[in-house]
C-alpha cells in the first residue's frame, strides 16, 4: 500500500502536464481528463484510508522513500512521503472537495475559451497541495508550499484581461512571498540546529534545543502561516483574490490553500509546545484575525468578499485553537474539515447565484432568489446554518469545541480568548444572516446590467448543483460523525497529542452561551435587514462601517507604511549611495588624479629644471646636516 502514496501527487500532476502542454487538441476533453485524474487521487486516498483503518493506532504511519534529491556530505535532502492520520485527513479533504469543485467547474466554465488551461491549473494546485501535506520533510514541504503559491497566482489571475484580476494575482503572490521568506528562514534555522529537515528527526529532537532557537523557528513558521492562511498582518490579499473564478475561491480560499498554515503549525506542534512565547503569538494572531475578518464581513455588499471575510475569521478560529497547544490541535483540524464542507458549499452557492444573475456580485441587487433557485437556496442555507453553529450541524460541534478549549486555557488568558471566540460567534451569526437575507429574502431588487439586459434568475445545471448537494450533506453530518464519541479526537491523538484543560466553565455553559450570542446575532441582522427594505445604495454608515468597507484600512496602512515607507527608504539609500559611498570613491579618485597632475608637472623634460631640483635637494640636505650638528 505504501507504494500508492506517490500516485496521490502523480495523478493530478500528470493532468496538469498533459492539459498545459497538450495544446488545443485537448480542448474537447480537457475538463473531463482533469476531473478524472483529480477523482483518481481521491480514490487512491480512500483506498489508503481503508487500509489505515485496519491497522492499530500506532501502526498508521505509512512512508515511501523515492530518491535522494541532494546526497552530499553533511547535507541530505530526500524526496519521501509520510502518510499518517493528520496528512490522511488533508488528503481526503483536498482530493474530495477538489474533485467536487472540478465537477462544478465543468458547468461554471462551460463557455470559457480557455477551460482546458483552467483545469490544468486546478490539477496543478491539487498536486502541489497534496505534496505539501504528505511530504516527510520540511524542504519537500517547501516545494509544495511554493507550488501552491504559483498555482494560486495563475488561478486568481486566470481572467487576466481584467486589470483587477491581474492586480489581485500579483498582490497575492507578493504578500505570500513575505510569508514564504519566514518558512525558508525557519528551515535554515532547523538545519543549523538539528542538521536535518526530516520530520522524524526534527520533531523528536525539538525539546533538546534551546528555547530561544525554538522561539525563532516558531515565529518564522507563524509568519509563513500568516501569509498562506491570510492572517493578520498578511491578510490583505484574500479579499482581492475574489477576482478569480468562483471555483477558485471555493478551492483555494475556502477548503485548501488557506488551511496550509494551520497544517504547518499543527504538524510543528512539538516545536511550539517547547516555545511558549511563539505559542502565545499564535493565539494572539488567531484572536485578532478572528475579529478582524468578522468585522470586515459585516460591511461587504459583494457576496464573495463577504464570504472572504468569513474565511479569514474562521481560519482565525483554527489558528487560535492551534495556538492553545495540545488542548486545541485536534479541534483546530476538526473545524478545518467541517469548514471545508460548509465554506466550499457557500462559495459554490455564491457562484450559482452569480451564474443566474449575469455575474452580478452586489447583494443589494439580489433579493427573493429563494423562489427562483430552490436548490441553491437549500444548499446555501444549510451551509449558513452550519457556519453560525446551529445545533446539530457540523459547525456546532467544531466551533463549540474551540470555544471550550479557549476557556480551558485557564487564567486571565483563557477568559480573554474565550470571550473573543464567543464575540466572534455572535458577529458570524450577524454577517451570515445578513448575506442570507439580502440574497434570498425580501423583494427582488434586480437591475439591468451594463448592456441593458434584465437578469433572469434560474437554477444552475446539475454539474453545479450536485457538488453543492454533496457539500451540503457534509455541512449537516460531518460534525456529528466526527464529534459524537470523540471519534476525530481518537483518530488524530496519536499524531497531534491531546491534553484536557481545567476549564473554569462547563461544556453546557459554553453551549448555552454560544446559543445566546447566536440568537443575538441573528436577531440584530433580522432587525436591520429582514424587517425593512434593503436600500439599493449602501447608506453612509458609522465610522467603523466605513472603515470595514475598506478592509479596516489595511491597504491604506500597507501603502503608507510599506509602499511609501519603502519608497522613502529607497530614496534615502540612493542618496547615501550617491553622496557617501560614491562620494568617497569619486573623491578619492579625483584627489589621486589631481595630485598626479601636479606631480606630472615636475617631470617636464628640461635638464635645467632637473639640475635646479638636484641643487635644491642637496642644499636642503647640507642645511639639515649642519643644523643637526649644531644641536
C-alpha positions as a printed NumPy array, in Angstrom:
array([[  0.   ,   0.   ,   0.   ],
       [  2.871,   2.39 ,   0.721],
       [  3.755,   2.335,  -2.979],
       [  0.442,   4.046,  -3.769],
       [  1.32 ,   7.222,  -1.844],
       [  3.286,   8.791,  -4.716],
       [  0.29 ,   8.269,  -7.005],
       [ -1.685,  10.747,  -4.896],
       [  0.501,  13.518,  -6.314],
       [  1.323,  11.869,  -9.638],
       [ -2.285,  11.66 , -10.882],
       [ -3.18 ,  15.382, -10.747],
       [  0.386,  16.344, -11.702],
       [  0.069,  14.236, -14.837],
       [ -3.192,  16.001, -15.604],
       [ -1.538,  19.403, -15.234],
       [  1.337,  18.479, -17.551],
       [ -0.917,  16.964, -20.217],
       [ -3.502,  19.756, -20.155],
       [ -0.983,  22.597, -20.143],
       [  1.331,  21.083, -22.763],
       [ -1.112,  19.116, -24.918],
       [ -2.384,  22.059, -26.923],
       [ -5.809,  22.813, -28.337],
       [ -6.368,  19.239, -29.492],
       [ -7.415,  18.524, -25.89 ],
       [ -9.961,  21.361, -25.655],
       [-12.889,  18.977, -26.055],
       [-11.899,  16.544, -23.333],
       [ -9.518,  18.572, -21.165],
       [-12.108,  19.292, -18.478],
       [-13.068,  15.615, -18.29 ],
       [ -9.445,  14.461, -18.113],
       [ -8.657,  16.918, -15.33 ],
       [-11.715,  15.84 , -13.341],
       [-10.998,  12.117, -13.76 ],
       [ -7.398,  12.485, -12.553],
       [ -8.477,  14.543,  -9.529],
       [-11.05 ,  11.849,  -8.748],
       [ -8.354,   9.179,  -9.178],
       [ -6.333,  10.874,  -6.448],
       [ -9.368,  10.76 ,  -4.152],
       [ -9.959,   7.068,  -4.889],
       [ -6.315,   6.253,  -4.099],
       [ -6.61 ,   8.235,  -0.882],
       [ -9.79 ,   6.362,   0.049],
       [ -8.082,   3.008,  -0.549],
       [ -5.155,   4.031,   1.672],
       [ -7.609,   5.314,   4.296],
       [ -9.44 ,   1.984,   4.45 ],
       [ -6.131,   0.163,   4.773],
       [ -5.068,   2.552,   7.521],
       [ -8.28 ,   1.899,   9.467],
       [ -7.418,  -1.796,   9.525],
       [ -4.226,  -1.147,  11.496],
       [ -3.603,  -0.237,  15.109],
       [ -3.333,   3.4  ,  16.147],
       [  0.471,   3.207,  16.413],
       [  0.854,   1.46 ,  13.038],
       [ -0.958,   4.01 ,  10.912],
       [  2.079,   5.846,   9.587],
       [  2.995,   4.879,   6.028],
       [  6.258,   6.072,   4.467],
       [  7.614,   5.913,   0.945],
       [ 11.135,   6.992,   0.03 ],
       [ 11.549,   7.778,  -3.679],
       [ 15.123,   9.037,  -4.051],
       [ 17.778,  11.282,  -2.562],
       [ 17.495,  14.71 ,  -4.099],
       [ 20.783,  16.195,  -2.848],
       [ 23.04 ,  13.499,  -1.3  ],
       [ 26.268,  15.237,  -0.277],
       [ 28.384,  15.09 ,   2.841],
       [ 26.699,  16.927,   5.671],
       [ 23.571,  17.688,   3.649],
       [ 20.883,  15.146,   2.809],
       [ 17.701,  16.228,   1.011],
       [ 15.336,  13.357,   0.248],
       [ 12.126,  13.043,  -1.716],
       [  9.931,  10.914,   0.505],
       [  6.344,  10.816,   1.7  ],
       [  4.75 ,  10.292,   5.088],
       [  1.078,   9.415,   5.393],
       [ -0.319,   9.412,   8.907],
       [ -3.668,  10.336,  10.444],
       [ -3.041,  14.068,  10.08 ],
       [ -1.885,  14.031,   6.467],
       [ -4.589,  11.477,   5.548],
       [ -7.247,  13.897,   6.82 ],
       [ -5.911,  16.569,   4.486],
       [ -5.542,  14.154,   1.569],
       [ -9.21 ,  13.189,   1.706],
       [-10.325,  16.805,   2.149],
       [ -8.146,  18.188,  -0.66 ],
       [ -8.865,  15.453,  -3.187],
       [-12.535,  15.041,  -2.233],
       [-13.533,  18.694,  -2.194],
       [-11.157,  19.3  ,  -5.115],
       [-12.95 ,  16.684,  -7.219],
       [-16.352,  18.219,  -6.433],
       [-15.053,  21.633,  -7.463],
       [-13.68 ,  20.15 , -10.696],
       [-17.159,  18.768, -11.442],
       [-18.736,  22.131, -10.59 ],
       [-16.274,  23.892, -12.887],
       [-17.407,  21.806, -15.879],
       [-20.667,  23.749, -15.876],
       [-19.39 ,  27.034, -14.474],
       [-16.588,  27.404, -17.047],
       [-18.524,  25.821, -19.924],
       [-18.348,  28.849, -22.188],
       [-14.794,  29.901, -21.365],
       [-12.442,  29.505, -24.328],
       [ -9.541,  28.615, -22.058],
       [-11.341,  25.969, -19.997],
       [ -8.674,  23.322, -20.687],
       [ -5.978,  25.568, -19.247],
       [ -8.163,  26.331, -16.229],
       [ -8.459,  22.633, -15.43 ],
       [ -4.715,  22.252, -15.895],
       [ -4.166,  24.933, -13.264],
       [ -6.678,  23.23 , -10.944],
       [ -4.797,  19.938, -11.31 ],
       [ -1.511,  21.706, -10.632],
       [ -2.915,  23.221,  -7.465],
       [ -4.272,  19.897,  -6.184],
       [ -0.932,  18.19 ,  -6.887],
       [  1.048,  20.915,  -5.078],
       [ -1.292,  20.914,  -2.091],
       [ -1.103,  17.135,  -1.777],
       [  2.695,  17.292,  -1.962],
       [  2.665,  19.859,   0.833],
       [  0.699,  17.674,   3.23 ],
       [  2.321,  14.276,   2.557],
       [  5.982,  15.403,   2.397],
       [  8.091,  13.755,   5.091],
       [ 10.455,  16.718,   5.498],
       [ 10.265,  20.493,   5.624],
       [ 12.3  ,  21.049,   2.471],
       [  9.933,  18.98 ,   0.316],
       [  7.014,  20.641,   2.087],
       [  8.507,  23.951,   0.935],
       [  8.39 ,  22.733,  -2.685],
       [  4.681,  22.045,  -2.337],
       [  4.255,  25.343,  -0.49 ],
       [  5.761,  27.268,  -3.403],
       [  3.789,  25.19 ,  -5.925],
       [  0.568,  26.171,  -4.176],
       [  1.605,  29.825,  -4.366],
       [  2.322,  29.557,  -8.094],
       [ -0.973,  27.778,  -8.822],
       [ -2.958,  30.317,  -6.809],
       [ -1.3  ,  33.148,  -8.736],
       [ -2.278,  31.528, -12.043],
       [ -5.853,  30.837, -10.915],
       [ -6.556,  34.205,  -9.3  ],
       [ -5.317,  35.976, -12.42 ],
       [ -6.933,  33.494, -14.83 ],
       [ -9.07 ,  36.253, -16.352],
       [ -6.028,  38.454, -16.84 ],
       [ -7.858,  40.563, -19.416],
       [ -9.388,  42.226, -16.339],
       [ -6.838,  44.6  , -14.791],
       [ -8.364,  43.969, -11.36 ],
       [ -7.713,  40.217, -11.671],
       [ -4.127,  40.707, -12.808],
       [ -3.503,  43.129,  -9.944],
       [ -5.104,  40.779,  -7.404],
       [ -2.935,  37.873,  -8.569],
       [  0.21 ,  39.957,  -8.265],
       [ -0.818,  41.2  ,  -4.828],
       [ -1.487,  37.661,  -3.585],
       [  1.865,  36.498,  -4.931],
       [  3.838,  39.34 ,  -3.355],
       [  2.162,  39.151,   0.068],
       [  2.654,  35.393,   0.155],
       [  6.326,  35.844,  -0.689],
       [  6.739,  37.647,   2.643],
       [  5.363,  34.609,   4.45 ],
       [  7.43 ,  32.273,   2.272],
       [ 10.577,  34.018,   3.487],
       [  9.528,  33.092,   7.018],
       [  9.303,  29.416,   6.075],
       [ 12.651,  29.452,   4.287],
       [ 14.355,  31.069,   7.295],
       [ 12.702,  28.544,   9.624],
       [ 14.044,  25.672,   7.513],
       [ 17.549,  27.161,   7.576],
       [ 17.361,  27.507,  11.366],
       [ 16.211,  23.893,  11.623],
       [ 19.173,  22.693,   9.605],
       [ 21.683,  24.683,  11.64 ],
       [ 20.057,  23.463,  14.869],
       [ 19.275,  19.823,  14.08 ],
       [ 21.349,  19.122,  10.951],
       [ 18.324,  17.767,   9.084],
       [ 14.914,  18.707,   7.63 ],
       [ 13.064,  15.422,   8.224],
       [ 10.012,  15.406,  10.475],
       [ 11.177,  12.144,  12.003],
       [ 14.436,  13.77 ,  13.173],
       [ 13.489,  17.404,  13.81 ],
       [ 10.319,  16.938,  15.83 ],
       [ 11.562,  14.287,  18.302],
       [ 14.691,  16.395,  18.934],
       [ 12.866,  19.678,  19.431],
       [ 12.942,  19.536,  23.207],
       [ 16.741,  19.219,  23.154],
       [ 17.244,  22.629,  21.509],
       [ 17.379,  25.943,  23.349],
       [ 14.117,  27.79 ,  23.883],
       [ 15.492,  30.847,  22.068],
       [ 16.158,  28.898,  18.868],
       [ 12.787,  27.172,  19.051],
       [ 11.065,  30.522,  19.566],
       [ 12.793,  31.928,  16.484],
       [ 11.784,  28.877,  14.429],
       [  8.218,  29.07 ,  15.737],
       [  7.845,  32.756,  14.914],
       [  9.141,  32.195,  11.379],
       [  6.694,  29.304,  10.914],
       [  3.926,  31.595,  12.171],
       [  4.94 ,  34.248,   9.632],
       [  4.665,  31.624,   6.897],
       [  1.244,  30.567,   8.18 ],
       [  0.056,  34.19 ,   8.218],
       [  0.879,  34.513,   4.524],
       [ -0.816,  31.351,   3.267],
       [ -3.752,  31.468,   5.692],
       [ -4.428,  35.222,   5.313],
       [ -3.884,  36.08 ,   8.976],
       [ -3.009,  39.499,  10.358],
       [ -0.736,  41.177,   9.297],
       [ -0.535,  39.354,   5.904],
       [ -4.279,  39.158,   5.269],
       [ -4.716,  41.917,   2.674],
       [ -4.596,  39.64 ,  -0.392],
       [ -7.599,  37.451,   0.402],
       [-10.41 ,  39.888,  -0.417],
       [ -8.862,  40.939,  -3.72 ],
       [ -8.344,  37.288,  -4.654],
       [-12.111,  37.027,  -5.182],
       [-11.419,  38.415,  -8.677],
       [-10.662,  34.847,  -9.756],
       [-13.408,  32.493, -11.   ],
       [-15.694,  31.342,  -8.187],
       [-14.469,  27.706,  -8.239],
       [-11.025,  29.122,  -7.442],
       [-12.459,  30.941,  -4.441],
       [-14.037,  27.708,  -3.234],
       [-10.958,  25.531,  -3.773],
       [ -8.148,  27.84 ,  -2.718],
       [ -9.749,  30.29 ,  -0.332],
       [-12.215,  28.07 ,   1.494],
       [-11.152,  24.444,   1.728],
       [ -7.454,  24.014,   0.972],
       [ -4.789,  26.676,   0.434],
       [ -5.758,  28.916,   3.354],
       [ -5.624,  25.899,   5.64 ],
       [ -1.967,  25.216,   4.812],
       [ -0.848,  27.493,   7.628],
       [ -2.965,  25.576,  10.125],
       [ -1.418,  22.318,   8.93 ],
       [  2.091,  23.762,   9.276],
       [  1.517,  24.856,  12.882],
       [ -0.159,  21.616,  13.966],
       [  2.469,  19.484,  12.202],
       [  5.146,  21.501,  14.052],
       [  3.262,  21.325,  17.351],
       [  6.223,  19.885,  19.253],
       [  8.248,  22.994,  18.407],
       [  5.512,  25.34 ,  19.589],
       [  4.918,  23.318,  22.758],
       [  8.564,  23.905,  23.676],
       [  8.425,  27.619,  22.778],
       [  5.676,  29.26 ,  24.903],
       [  6.314,  32.75 ,  23.535],
       [  5.825,  31.591,  19.945],
       [  2.717,  29.687,  21.004],
       [  1.29 ,  32.808,  22.628],
       [  1.971,  34.749,  19.438],
       [ -0.082,  32.151,  17.527],
       [ -3.1  ,  32.636,  19.816],
       [ -2.847,  36.429,  19.555],
       [ -2.732,  36.314,  15.755],
       [ -5.695,  33.946,  15.656],
       [ -7.79 ,  36.008,  18.073],
       [ -7.086,  39.301,  16.293],
       [ -7.79 ,  37.855,  12.839],
       [-10.952,  36.169,  14.095],
       [-12.457,  39.554,  14.933],
       [-10.807,  41.385,  12.026],
       [-12.321,  39.123,   9.369],
       [-15.725,  39.037,  11.043],
       [-15.957,  42.836,  11.187],
       [-14.906,  43.143,   7.542],
       [-17.503,  40.547,   6.523],
       [-20.263,  42.609,   8.145],
       [-19.789,  45.556,   5.8  ],
       [-19.248,  43.941,   2.387],
       [-22.011,  44.066,  -0.222],
       [-20.043,  41.874,  -2.64 ],
       [-21.209,  38.348,  -1.799],
       [-17.812,  36.761,  -2.442],
       [-15.929,  39.377,  -0.427],
       [-18.345,  38.911,   2.472],
       [-17.537,  35.199,   2.382],
       [-13.82 ,  36.032,   2.107],
       [-14.03 ,  37.997,   5.361],
       [-15.802,  34.998,   6.853],
       [-12.989,  32.705,   5.695],
       [-10.412,  34.955,   7.326],
       [-12.37 ,  34.843,  10.566],
       [-12.908,  31.07 ,  10.564],
       [ -9.24 ,  30.412,   9.843],
       [ -8.599,  32.708,  12.813],
       [-10.578,  30.249,  14.953],
       [ -8.341,  27.43 ,  13.722],
       [ -5.12 ,  29.366,  14.365],
       [ -6.406,  30.313,  17.814],
       [ -7.081,  26.648,  18.584],
       [ -3.677,  25.609,  17.215],
       [ -2.047,  28.177,  19.493],
       [ -3.646,  26.568,  22.544],
       [ -1.298,  23.615,  22.201],
       [ -2.327,  20.002,  22.842],
       [ -5.696,  21.234,  24.155],
       [ -6.642,  22.631,  20.765],
       [ -4.724,  20.859,  17.974],
       [ -7.434,  18.273,  17.298],
       [-10.213,  20.851,  17.393],
       [ -8.323,  23.133,  15.006],
       [ -8.185,  20.335,  12.436],
       [-11.772,  19.295,  13.143],
       [-13.014,  22.826,  12.444],
       [-10.775,  22.915,   9.374],
       [-12.531,  19.845,   7.956],
       [-16.068,  20.963,   8.743],
       [-15.247,  24.442,   7.43 ],
       [-14.031,  22.834,   4.214],
       [-17.513,  21.43 ,   3.643],
       [-19.711,  24.386,   4.505],
       [-17.472,  27.164,   3.207],
       [-16.844,  25.418,  -0.116],
       [-20.61 ,  24.929,  -0.362],
       [-21.22 ,  28.599,   0.397],
       [-18.769,  29.74 ,  -2.259],
       [-20.228,  27.371,  -4.841],
       [-23.664,  28.65 ,  -3.879],
       [-22.455,  32.201,  -4.411],
       [-21.175,  31.161,  -7.831],
       [-24.56 ,  29.622,  -8.618],
       [-26.269,  32.883,  -7.688],
       [-23.856,  34.818,  -9.904],
       [-24.458,  32.318, -12.717],
       [-28.167,  33.065, -12.576],
       [-27.732,  36.828, -12.149],
       [-25.465,  37.681, -15.092],
       [-22.344,  37.593, -12.873],
       [-23.717,  40.28 , -10.55 ],
       [-21.972,  40.174,  -7.145],
       [-23.699,  43.076,  -5.341],
       [-26.169,  41.616,  -2.834],
       [-28.118,  44.865,  -2.865],
       [-29.182,  43.9  ,  -6.388],
       [-30.436,  40.441,  -5.383],
       [-33.458,  39.617,  -3.229],
       [-36.176,  36.917,  -3.289],
       [-33.9  ,  34.443,  -5.101],
       [-35.162,  31.523,  -2.997],
       [-38.199,  31.35 ,  -5.315],
       [-36.106,  31.048,  -8.457],
       [-33.146,  28.985,  -7.227],
       [-34.535,  26.461,  -4.72 ],
       [-31.598,  24.031,  -4.753],
       [-29.072,  26.824,  -4.384],
       [-31.176,  28.302,  -1.574],
       [-31.418,  24.985,   0.285],
       [-27.725,  24.082,  -0.005],
       [-26.561,  27.617,   0.77 ],
       [-28.96 ,  27.733,   3.702],
       [-27.558,  24.533,   5.186],
       [-24.048,  25.92 ,   4.848],
       [-25.26 ,  29.098,   6.557],
       [-26.731,  27.155,   9.474],
       [-23.53 ,  25.128,   9.779],
       [-21.207,  28.133,   9.906],
       [-23.218,  30.003,  12.532],
       [-23.176,  26.892,  14.731],
       [-26.832,  25.84 ,  14.575],
       [-27.33 ,  22.868,  16.936],
       [-26.704,  19.508,  15.319],
       [-24.879,  20.803,  12.251],
       [-21.143,  20.488,  11.706],
       [-20.097,  23.965,  12.804],
       [-21.888,  23.49 ,  16.107],
       [-19.613,  20.598,  17.075],
       [-16.3  ,  22.039,  15.895],
       [-16.65 ,  25.699,  16.863],
       [-18.019,  24.943,  20.347],
       [-15.   ,  22.719,  20.994],
       [-12.65 ,  25.585,  20.143],
       [-14.504,  27.946,  22.481],
       [-14.339,  25.328,  25.255],
       [-10.619,  24.844,  24.636],
       [-10.065,  28.612,  24.782],
       [-11.677,  28.832,  28.203],
       [ -9.74 ,  25.732,  29.282],
       [ -6.502,  27.635,  28.704],
       [ -7.118,  28.934,  32.196],
       [ -6.412,  32.221,  33.961],
       [ -6.953,  35.659,  32.511],
       [ -5.687,  34.492,  29.117],
       [ -8.379,  31.81 ,  28.968],
       [-11.171,  34.259,  29.786],
       [ -9.943,  36.732,  27.164],
       [ -9.568,  34.129,  24.414],
       [-12.891,  32.501,  25.278],
       [-14.621,  35.882,  25.267],
       [-13.122,  36.77 ,  21.894],
       [-14.261,  33.431,  20.463],
       [-17.804,  33.998,  21.774],
       [-17.884,  37.527,  20.361],
       [-16.729,  36.16 ,  17.021],
       [-19.597,  33.646,  17.091],
       [-22.098,  36.494,  17.565],
       [-20.637,  38.525,  14.702],
       [-20.585,  35.404,  12.498],
       [-24.296,  34.907,  13.102],
       [-24.903,  38.555,  12.172],
       [-22.964,  38.78 ,   8.918],
       [-24.039,  35.387,   7.604],
       [-27.709,  36.135,   8.365],
       [-27.192,  39.423,   6.54 ],
       [-25.931,  37.542,   3.48 ],
       [-28.913,  35.16 ,   3.557],
       [-31.487,  37.919,   3.94 ],
       [-30.023,  40.216,   1.283],
       [-29.656,  37.372,  -1.234],
       [-32.66 ,  35.087,  -0.835],
       [-35.328,  37.052,   1.043],
       [-37.169,  40.342,   0.727],
       [-38.295,  41.886,  -2.543],
       [-36.391,  41.492,  -5.785],
       [-34.018,  44.377,  -6.466],
       [-32.706,  43.387,  -9.854],
       [-31.389,  45.956, -12.285],
       [-30.409,  45.849, -15.934],
       [-26.722,  45.194, -16.488],
       [-24.347,  47.45 , -18.417],
       [-25.711,  46.118, -21.718],
       [-29.309,  46.787, -20.705],
       [-30.144,  43.105, -20.112],
       [-32.604,  42.189, -17.37 ],
       [-31.382,  39.306, -15.155],
       [-33.481,  36.16 , -15.333],
       [-32.586,  34.123, -12.233],
       [-32.61 ,  30.393, -12.838],
       [-31.297,  27.268, -11.219],
       [-27.817,  26.126, -12.227],
       [-27.197,  22.923, -14.229],
       [-26.722,  19.568, -12.499],
       [-22.955,  19.666, -12.877],
       [-23.062,  22.635, -10.498],
       [-25.901,  21.65 ,  -8.159],
       [-24.775,  18.064,  -7.473],
       [-21.449,  19.136,  -5.865],
       [-23.394,  21.72 ,  -3.857],
       [-25.752,  18.999,  -2.582],
       [-22.861,  16.715,  -1.606],
       [-21.158,  19.54 ,   0.288],
       [-24.46 ,  20.376,   1.99 ],
       [-24.608,  16.813,   3.322],
       [-21.112,  17.313,   4.721],
       [-22.207,  20.6  ,   6.274],
       [-25.012,  18.797,   8.082],
       [-23.489,  15.478,   9.109],
       [-19.672,  15.869,   9.247],
       [-19.61 ,  17.412,  12.708],
       [-21.817,  14.736,  14.19 ],
       [-19.802,  11.944,  12.619],
       [-16.551,  13.409,  13.951],
       [-17.763,  14.788,  17.279],
       [-20.006,  12.068,  18.667],
       [-17.965,   9.646,  20.734],
       [-14.806,  11.717,  20.224],
       [-14.06 ,   9.776,  17.031],
       [-11.975,  12.526,  15.485],
       [-10.051,  13.119,  18.704],
       [ -9.144,   9.443,  18.946],
       [ -8.193,   9.419,  15.25 ],
       [ -5.717,  12.323,  15.47 ],
       [ -4.474,  11.994,  19.041],
       [ -1.584,   9.601,  18.193],
       [ -0.12 ,  12.3  ,  15.91 ],
       [ -1.114,  15.619,  17.483],
       [ -1.448,  14.575,  21.105],
       [ -4.209,  15.85 ,  23.344],
       [ -4.422,  17.234,  26.859],
       [ -7.529,  18.09 ,  28.823],
       [ -7.583,  21.604,  30.232],
       [ -9.079,  22.668,  33.555],
       [-11.882,  24.849,  32.203],
       [-13.493,  27.372,  34.576],
       [-16.814,  26.858,  32.753],
       [-18.603,  23.643,  31.854],
       [-19.3  ,  22.457,  28.321],
       [-23.021,  23.012,  28.875],
       [-22.377,  26.615,  29.927],
       [-20.304,  27.226,  26.783],
       [-23.032,  25.709,  24.601],
       [-25.691,  27.835,  26.276],
       [-23.595,  30.993,  25.891],
       [-22.95 ,  30.165,  22.23 ],
       [-26.675,  29.743,  21.593],
       [-27.406,  33.06 ,  23.29 ],
       [-24.908,  35.013,  21.19 ],
       [-26.121,  33.177,  18.064],
       [-29.698,  34.314,  18.705],
       [-28.5  ,  37.851,  19.396],
       [-26.529,  37.998,  16.156],
       [-29.382,  36.597,  14.06 ],
       [-31.872,  38.883,  15.779],
       [-29.867,  42.048,  15.094],
       [-29.417,  41.051,  11.444],
       [-33.157,  40.373,  11.098],
       [-33.993,  43.736,  12.679],
       [-31.702,  45.593,  10.281],
       [-32.125,  43.634,   7.027],
       [-35.231,  41.48 ,   7.444],
       [-37.883,  43.843,   8.761],
       [-37.158,  46.732,   6.431],
       [-36.36 ,  47.013,   2.714],
       [-32.718,  46.844,   1.734],
       [-31.732,  50.141,   0.056],
       [-30.259,  49.875,  -3.434],
       [-27.356,  52.08 ,  -2.37 ],
       [-25.479,  51.434,   0.823],
       [-26.022,  54.132,   3.455],
       [-23.032,  56.097,   4.639],
       [-22.86 ,  54.144,   7.874],
       [-20.801,  54.662,  11.002],
       [-17.074,  55.292,  11.104],
       [-16.477,  51.594,  11.832],
       [-18.713,  50.556,   8.919],
       [-16.887,  52.838,   6.506],
       [-13.545,  51.506,   7.733],
       [-14.761,  47.894,   7.383],
       [-15.814,  48.551,   3.787],
       [-12.192,  49.467,   3.181],
       [-10.982,  46.334,   4.952],
       [-10.295,  48.252,   8.16 ],
       [ -7.826,  50.391,   6.235],
       [ -5.384,  47.507,   5.797],
       [ -4.442,  48.584,   2.267],
       [ -4.091,  52.202,   3.392],
       [ -1.807,  51.066,   6.203],
       [  0.26 ,  48.933,   3.839],
       [  0.515,  51.8  ,   1.367],
       [  1.62 ,  54.338,   3.96 ],
       [  3.936,  52.098,   5.983],
       [  5.256,  49.669,   3.385],
       [  4.873,  51.277,  -0.045],
       [  5.633,  54.879,   0.883],
       [  7.987,  53.767,   3.615],
       [  9.778,  51.593,   1.096],
       [  9.963,  54.464,  -1.376],
       [ 11.436,  56.81 ,   1.247],
       [ 13.861,  54.141,   2.384],
       [ 14.925,  53.511,  -1.207],
       [ 15.41 ,  57.205,  -1.879],
       [ 17.418,  57.563,   1.326],
       [ 19.618,  54.63 ,   0.375],
       [ 20.121,  56.061,  -3.119],
       [ 21.08 ,  59.428,  -1.591],
       [ 23.541,  57.775,   0.807],
       [ 24.929,  55.713,  -2.064],
       [ 25.43 ,  58.748,  -4.296],
       [ 26.683,  61.181,  -1.672],
       [ 28.584,  58.978,   0.769],
       [ 29.649,  55.791,  -0.991],
       [ 30.088,  57.235,  -4.469],
       [ 31.335,  60.499,  -2.913],
       [ 34.176,  58.716,  -1.117],
       [ 35.081,  56.674,  -4.196],
       [ 34.816,  59.574,  -6.633],
       [ 36.542,  61.984,  -4.194],
       [ 39.467,  59.6  ,  -3.742],
       [ 39.787,  59.186,  -7.486],
       [ 39.644,  62.96 ,  -8.028],
       [ 42.282,  63.558,  -5.316],
       [ 44.629,  60.981,  -6.797],
       [ 44.062,  62.427, -10.272],
       [ 44.701,  65.989,  -9.084],
       [ 47.843,  65.026,  -7.166],
       [ 49.076,  63.06 , -10.163],
       [ 48.519,  66.065, -12.411],
       [ 50.543,  68.294, -10.118],
       [ 53.361,  65.779,  -9.742],
       [ 53.408,  65.293, -13.508],
       [ 54.402,  68.944, -13.915],
       [ 57.689,  68.223, -12.16 ],
       [ 58.628,  65.817, -14.97 ],
       [ 58.783,  68.376, -17.832],
       [ 61.853,  67.042, -19.723],
       [ 64.104,  70.127, -19.249],
       [ 67.676,  69.459, -17.965],
       [ 67.858,  72.846, -16.256],
       [ 64.785,  72.036, -14.188],
       [ 66.242,  68.729, -13.033],
       [ 69.61 ,  70.472, -12.241],
       [ 67.874,  73.112, -10.108],
       [ 65.891,  70.432,  -8.247],
       [ 69.067,  68.441,  -7.592],
       [ 70.837,  71.57 ,  -6.353],
       [ 67.891,  72.429,  -4.135],
       [ 67.77 ,  68.931,  -2.7  ],
       [ 71.5  ,  68.943,  -1.969],
       [ 71.204,  72.35 ,  -0.277],
       [ 68.398,  71.084,   1.938],
       [ 70.42 ,  68.   ,   2.975],
       [ 73.53 ,  70.105,   3.8  ],
       [ 71.449,  72.582,   5.816],
       [ 69.768,  69.77 ,   7.738],
       [ 73.129,  68.144,   8.493],
       [ 74.63 ,  71.389,   9.786],
       [ 71.548,  72.031,  11.887],
       [ 71.726,  68.571,  13.495],
       [ 75.446,  69.065,  14.353],
       [ 74.713,  72.446,  15.924],
       [ 72.065,  70.857,  18.118]])
